[in-house]
Amino acid sequence: MLERHAQDFAAGSLTEERQALRVLALCAAGEVARGVDEAAVFLGAHPRSTYAARVAAACPTGHVLKDTSEAP
């Protein structure tokens, strides 16, 4: 469903939510490597997102770090 949403609404207003849900779904499904990779991409693009903490903690065996640097 997330893939379909991405195709239908590639630049939609729920893009950040979709990306966060994808990470959560991958990690919950046991696809840890993919989840960790996508979490890193998400956190790089949205370091101050309200979803950042959940995304960073989604794959407990992964070591995804939240960016705490100041925005330019």
C-alpha positions in Angstrom: 0.0 0.0 0.0 2.9 2.3 0.8 4.4 1.7 -2.7 1.1 2.4 -4.3 0.8 5.7 -2.3 4.3 6.6 -3.4 3.4 6.1 -7.0 0.1 8.0 -6.8 1.3 10.8 -4.6 5.1 11.1 -5.1 5.2 14.7 -3.9 2.2 14.6 -1.7 1.8 16.2 1.7 2.1 12.9 3.5 5.5 11.9 2.1 7.3 12.2 5.4 4.6 10.0 7.1 4.8 7.4 4.3 8.6 7.2 4.6 8.4 6.8 8.4 5.7 4.1 8.1 7.9 2.3 5.5 10.8 2.1 8.0 8.5 0.9 10.8 6.9 -1.7 8.5 10.3 -3.0 7.3 11.6 -3.4 10.8 8.4 -5.0 12.1 8.6 -7.5 9.2 12.1 -8.4 10.2 13.8 -6.8 7.2 16.3 -5.1 9.5 19.0 -4.3 7.0 16.6 -2.5 4.7 14.9 -0.8 7.6 18.1 0.5 9.0 19.2 1.8 5.6 15.9 3.6 5.0 15.9 4.9 8.6 19.2 6.5 7.9 17.9 8.1 4.8 14.8 9.3 6.6 16.8 10.8 9.5 19.2 12.5 7.1 16.3 14.1 5.3 14.1 14.8 8.4 16.3 15.0 11.4 13.8 17.1 13.4 10.7 15.2 12.4 8.2 14.3 15.0 8.7 10.7 13.8 12.5 10.8 14.2 12.7 9.0 17.6 10.3 6.2 16.5 12.2 5.7 13.2 15.5 5.6 15.0 14.2 3.0 17.4 12.3 1.0 14.9 15.0 -1.6 14.3 16.4 -2.3 17.7 19.3 -4.3 16.4 20.3 -1.5 14.0 22.4 1.4 15.0 20.6 4.3 13.5 21.6 7.7 15.0 19.5 10.8 15.0 21.2 13.9 13.6 21.3 16.5 16.4 23.2 19.1 14.5 21.8 22.6 14.1 19.9 23.3 10.9 21.5 26.0 8.7 
